Amino acid sequence: MDRKVLKQASKNLDYGLLIITIITAVFGMVVINSAAHSFSNAGRIMFSQGIAFGIGLVGIGIILFIDYDFLGRIWKFILGACVVLLVITLFIGKGKSEVGTTGWIYIGSQSFQPSEIVKIGFIITFARHISLVQEDLNLPRNIILLLLHAGLYTGLVILQNDFGTAMVFVFITVCMLFIAGISYKYVFLAIGAALVSAPVIWAFLKPYQRNRIFAFLNPEENPLGYGYHVIQSKIAIGSGQIIGRGYMEGTQTQMEFLPAKHTDFIFAVIGEEFGFVGAAVVIVLLFTIVLLCINNAKKAADPFGELICVGASAMFLFHIVENIGMCIGIMPVTGIPLPFISAGGTNLLTSLIAIGLVLNVRLRSNTMVNG
């Protein structure tokens, strides 16, 4: 890459997004250190998170040197690789199907969740697919092919008993199609189909999935069973009041009352230890990331780049709203982590790569640079 061209292009880089992302991820590791403090494997958790953070930053650097248009040219290869990875997971993935996903692949003592990584592939391939047919987007044939594209990913994830992640794919699909200009007649048809199929979907839900709905509707009905997580989370958040109990001083967190405190319910740890002020700061940081991604979508040089940014924005938005919502009892409990905050190397790496893609689009918003 020519140095003069690189210097000119670097002026387009969204340094604000990069800095806020790093600040949020570092704060996440600080909170994880408190949440996992009482665990015997706390050191391993922190080490894994740190490694994922380091690899993610390197990944951002690498992505910036690859013109996203190249990713668009190989979108069918990316689609095939994602499908193969999800199919392999169906056969060798591990987990406890009665309480959640079986979508983890173990390599020695280390594990990763392919469905998280595949979100990036889906954003790229679906964005490219839409951009190729955007002028005739509302032709029935194109709508059907796009729905089959999204349904392939979503269906393979559902087969892993991971309805939470499947809903992320659905939300990304809806947002990208909406921005691309899908006709409202298809929107109304989709809403109607969802309403009609709701009883059928309910019939196929597993007991633990139904219990999550019950916990959302009335957690106090079974406070020691399916309602326990939500109740303990709300107690933790409420006990933090305005400024919190202090770092590593939260009784719900440190005395093991709060389940999944370093992963799914880490926002409750923030609320307990840093109070309303700390929780508000985290919410502002996370929504600033979403808004900056949307802003970069507006500045994209082409529809493909715009849709990549929209896909990343949608992914972050769903995770943020669902995770915080379930912690305060206004959304059903799922295994959806809080981006950049929850422990989980695969999700952190995926989130950083998504930021890398958005920065890539912004970098080439005015001056197209070949990587």
C-alpha positions in Angstrom: 0.0 0.0 0.0 1.3 3.4 -1.0 2.4 5.4 2.1 0.8 8.6 0.7 -2.5 6.9 0.0 -2.4 5.2 3.4 -1.8 8.6 5.1 -4.7 10.2 3.2 -7.0 7.3 4.0 -6.1 7.2 7.7 -7.7 10.6 8.1 -11.1 8.9 7.5 -10.5 6.4 10.4 -13.1 6.7 13.2 -10.6 7.1 16.1 -13.5 7.9 18.5 -15.1 4.5 17.8 -11.8 2.7 18.3 -11.0 4.5 21.6 -14.4 4.0 23.1 -14.4 0.4 22.1 -11.0 -0.1 23.9 -12.2 1.8 27.0 -15.3 -0.4 27.2 -13.5 -3.6 26.8 -10.8 -2.7 29.4 -13.6 -1.8 31.8 -15.2 -5.1 31.1 -12.1 -6.9 32.2 -12.0 -4.9 35.4 -15.6 -6.0 36.2 -14.9 -9.6 35.2 -12.0 -9.6 37.6 -14.4 -8.7 40.4 -17.1 -11.1 39.3 -14.8 -14.1 39.0 -12.7 -13.1 42.0 -14.1 -16.0 44.1 -13.7 -18.6 41.4 -10.9 -21.2 41.5 -10.3 -20.6 37.8 -10.4 -16.8 38.0 -6.9 -16.5 36.6 -7.7 -18.7 33.6 -10.8 -16.6 32.9 -8.9 -13.4 33.0 -6.0 -14.8 30.9 -8.5 -16.0 28.2 -10.2 -12.7 28.1 -6.9 -10.8 27.8 -5.7 -13.1 25.0 -9.0 -12.6 23.1 -8.7 -8.8 23.6 -5.1 -8.9 22.3 -6.0 -11.1 19.3 -9.0 -8.8 18.6 -6.9 -5.7 18.5 -4.5 -7.4 16.1 -7.5 -8.6 14.1 -8.7 -5.0 13.7 -5.3 -4.0 12.4 -5.3 -6.8 9.9 -8.9 -6.1 8.7 -8.0 -2.4 8.1 -5.5 -3.5 5.4 -8.0 -5.7 3.6 -10.4 -3.7 1.3 -13.9 -4.8 2.4 -14.8 -5.0 -1.3 -12.5 -8.0 -1.5 -14.6 -9.7 1.2 -17.6 -9.0 -1.0 -16.0 -10.7 -4.0 -15.5 -13.9 -2.0 -18.8 -13.8 -0.2 -19.9 -17.2 -1.5 -16.7 -18.8 -0.1 -17.4 -17.1 3.2 -20.9 -18.4 3.2 -19.8 -21.9 2.5 -17.1 -21.8 5.2 -19.7 -20.6 7.8 -22.2 -23.3 6.9 -19.5 -26.0 7.1 -18.4 -24.7 10.5 -22.0 -24.7 11.8 -22.6 -28.2 10.5 -19.4 -29.5 12.1 -20.6 -28.0 15.4 -23.8 -30.0 15.1 -21.8 -33.2 15.2 -18.9 -32.3 17.7 -20.4 -29.4 19.6 -20.7 -29.9 23.3 -22.8 -28.4 26.1 -25.8 -29.2 28.2 -28.8 -29.3 25.8 -31.2 -29.4 28.7 -30.1 -26.0 29.9 -28.7 -24.3 26.8 -26.7 -24.5 23.7 -24.6 -27.4 22.5 -22.7 -25.1 20.3 -19.2 -25.2 21.8 -16.2 -26.8 20.2 -13.4 -27.8 22.5 -9.7 -28.0 21.5 -7.9 -29.3 24.5 -8.9 -27.2 27.5 -9.9 -24.3 25.3 -13.3 -23.8 23.7 -15.0 -21.4 21.3 -18.5 -20.9 20.1 -18.7 -21.0 16.2 -22.1 -19.3 16.1 -20.5 -16.2 17.5 -17.8 -16.1 14.8 -20.3 -16.9 12.1 -22.2 -13.7 12.9 -19.4 -11.8 11.2 -19.6 -14.1 8.1 -23.4 -13.6 8.1 -23.1 -9.8 8.2 -20.6 -9.9 5.2 -22.5 -12.4 3.1 -26.0 -11.0 3.7 -24.8 -7.5 3.1 -23.2 -8.5 -0.2 -26.3 -10.6 -1.3 -28.6 -7.6 -0.6 -26.3 -5.2 -2.4 -26.2 -7.4 -5.5 -30.0 -7.5 -5.8 -30.9 -4.1 -4.2 -32.3 -2.6 -7.4 -34.8 -5.5 -7.6 -35.0 -6.2 -3.9 -38.7 -6.6 -3.7 -39.1 -9.1 -6.5 -40.5 -12.3 -4.8 -37.6 -14.4 -6.1 -35.0 -12.2 -4.5 -36.9 -12.0 -1.2 -37.2 -15.8 -1.1 -33.5 -16.2 -1.8 -32.5 -13.7 0.9 -34.8 -15.4 3.4 -33.3 -18.8 2.5 -29.8 -17.2 3.0 -30.7 -15.9 6.5 -32.7 -19.1 7.3 -29.8 -21.3 6.6 -27.7 -19.6 9.3 -30.6 -19.3 11.7 -31.8 -22.8 11.3 -28.3 -24.4 11.9 -28.0 -22.3 15.1 -31.5 -23.3 16.3 -30.4 -27.0 15.8 -27.7 -26.2 18.4 -30.5 -25.3 20.9 -29.3 -21.7 20.8 -32.5 -19.6 20.3 -30.9 -16.5 21.8 -28.2 -16.4 19.1 -30.8 -17.4 16.5 -32.8 -14.3 17.4 -29.6 -12.2 16.8 -29.5 -13.4 13.2 -33.2 -12.7 12.8 -32.8 -9.1 14.1 -29.8 -8.5 11.9 -31.8 -9.8 8.9 -34.7 -7.5 9.7 -32.6 -4.4 10.1 -30.6 -4.9 7.0 -33.6 -5.6 4.8 -35.4 -2.5 6.3 -32.5 -0.3 5.5 -32.2 -1.8 2.0 -35.8 -0.8 1.3 -37.9 -3.9 1.7 -41.6 -3.3 0.9 -43.9 -2.9 3.8 -46.2 -5.7 2.4 -43.4 -8.2 3.2 -43.1 -6.7 6.7 -46.8 -7.2 7.4 -46.7 -10.7 5.9 -43.8 -11.5 8.2 -45.6 -10.2 11.3 -48.7 -12.2 10.4 -46.7 -15.3 9.9 -45.0 -14.8 13.2 -48.3 -14.5 15.0 -49.8 -17.6 13.3 -46.7 -19.7 14.0 -46.3 -18.6 17.7 -48.4 -21.6 19.0 -46.4 -24.0 16.9 -43.1 -22.5 18.1 -44.3 -22.7 21.7 -45.1 -26.4 21.3 -41.5 -27.2 20.2 -39.8 -25.2 23.0 -37.9 -27.3 25.5 -38.9 -27.1 29.2 -36.0 -24.8 30.1 -36.9 -22.4 27.3 -40.5 -22.2 28.5 -39.3 -21.6 32.0 -37.3 -18.6 30.8 -40.6 -17.1 29.4 -42.3 -17.8 32.8 -39.4 -16.2 34.6 -39.9 -13.1 32.4 -43.6 -13.0 33.1 -43.6 -13.7 36.8 -40.2 -14.7 38.4 -41.7 -14.5 41.9 -43.9 -17.5 41.1 -40.8 -19.8 41.4 -38.2 -17.8 43.3 -35.9 -20.8 43.9 -36.4 -22.2 40.5 -36.7 -20.5 37.1 -37.2 -17.1 38.7 -34.0 -17.2 40.8 -31.6 -15.6 38.3 -33.8 -12.6 37.6 -34.7 -12.0 41.2 -31.1 -12.1 42.3 -30.1 -9.9 39.5 -32.7 -7.2 40.4 -31.6 -7.4 44.1 -28.0 -6.9 43.1 -28.8 -3.9 40.9 -31.1 -2.3 43.4 -28.7 -2.7 46.3 -26.1 -0.6 44.4 -28.4 2.5 44.6 -26.7 5.6 43.3 -22.9 5.1 43.6 -22.7 1.4 44.3 -21.3 -0.7 47.2 -17.7 -0.4 45.8 -15.4 -2.5 43.7 -15.4 -6.2 44.9 -17.7 -5.2 47.8 -21.0 -6.4 46.3 -22.6 -9.0 48.6 -24.8 -10.6 45.9 -21.7 -10.9 43.7 -19.0 -11.9 46.2 -21.2 -14.2 48.3 -22.3 -16.2 45.2 -26.0 -15.3 45.2 -25.8 -14.0 41.7 -25.6 -16.8 39.0 -23.6 -16.4 35.8 -22.2 -13.2 37.3 -19.2 -13.0 35.0 -21.1 -13.8 31.8 -24.8 -13.3 31.3 -25.5 -11.3 34.4 -22.4 -9.1 34.5 -24.5 -6.0 34.2 -26.0 -6.8 37.7 -22.4 -6.8 39.0 -21.9 -3.3 37.5 -25.2 -2.1 39.1 -24.3 -3.5 42.5 -20.7 -2.4 42.7 -20.8 0.9 40.7 -24.5 1.8 41.3 -26.8 3.8 39.0 -23.9 6.1 38.0 -21.7 3.2 36.8 -24.5 1.4 35.1 -25.5 4.6 33.2 -21.9 5.2 32.1 -21.7 1.7 30.7 -25.0 2.1 28.9 -23.8 5.4 27.4 -20.5 3.8 26.2 -22.3 0.9 24.6 -25.0 3.0 22.9 -22.3 5.4 21.7 -20.7 2.5 20.0 -24.0 1.6 18.3 -24.6 5.2 17.2 -21.1 5.6 15.8 -21.5 2.4 13.8 -24.8 3.9 12.4 -23.0 7.1 11.6 -20.3 5.2 9.7 -23.1 3.5 7.8 -24.3 6.9 6.6 -20.8 7.8 5.4 -20.1 4.5 3.5 -19.0 4.7 -0.1 -21.4 2.1 -1.3 -24.5 0.0 -0.3 -22.3 -3.0 0.6 -20.3 -1.0 3.1 -23.4 0.7 4.5 -25.1 -2.7 5.1 -22.0 -4.0 6.8 -22.2 -1.2 9.3 -25.9 -1.7 9.7 -25.4 -5.4 10.4 -22.8 -4.7 13.1 -25.0 -2.0 14.6 -27.9 -4.4 14.8 -25.8 -7.1 16.3 -24.6 -4.8 19.1 -28.0 -3.3 19.7 -29.7 -6.6 20.1 -27.1 -7.9 22.5 -27.2 -4.7 24.6 -31.0 -4.4 24.9 -31.5 -8.1 25.5 -28.7 -8.5 28.1 -29.5 -5.4 30.1 -33.2 -6.1 29.7 -33.0 -9.6 31.1 -30.9 -8.3 34.0 -33.5 -5.8 35.1 -36.4 -8.1 34.3 -38.0 -6.5 31.2 -36.7 -9.1 28.7 -36.7 -13.0 28.8 -33.5 -14.6 30.1 -31.2 -15.9 27.3 -27.5 -16.7 27.0 -26.8 -13.4 25.3 -23.6 -11.7 26.5 -23.1 -8.0 27.0 -20.7 -6.9 24.2 -17.2 -6.0 25.3 -18.2 -6.6 29.0 -19.2 -10.2 29.6 -16.5 -12.9 30.0 -16.2 -14.9 26.9 -13.3 -14.8 24.5 -15.3 -15.8 21.4 -17.9 -13.0 21.9 -15.2 -10.4 22.6 -13.2 -11.4 19.5 -16.4 -11.3 17.4 -17.3 -7.9 18.7 -13.8 -6.5 18.0 -13.8 -7.9 14.5 -17.2 -6.3 13.9 -15.7 -3.0 14.9 -12.8 -3.7 12.6 -15.2 -4.1 9.7 -17.0 -0.8 10.5 -13.6 1.0 10.7 -12.7 -0.6 7.4 -15.8 0.8 5.8 -15.1 4.3 7.3 -11.5 4.2 6.2 -12.5 3.8 2.6 -15.5 6.1 2.8 -14.0 8.8 0.6 -10.7 7.3 -0.6 -10.9 3.7 -1.7 -7.7 1.9 -0.7 -6.7 -1.5 -1.9 -5.3 -3.6 0.9 
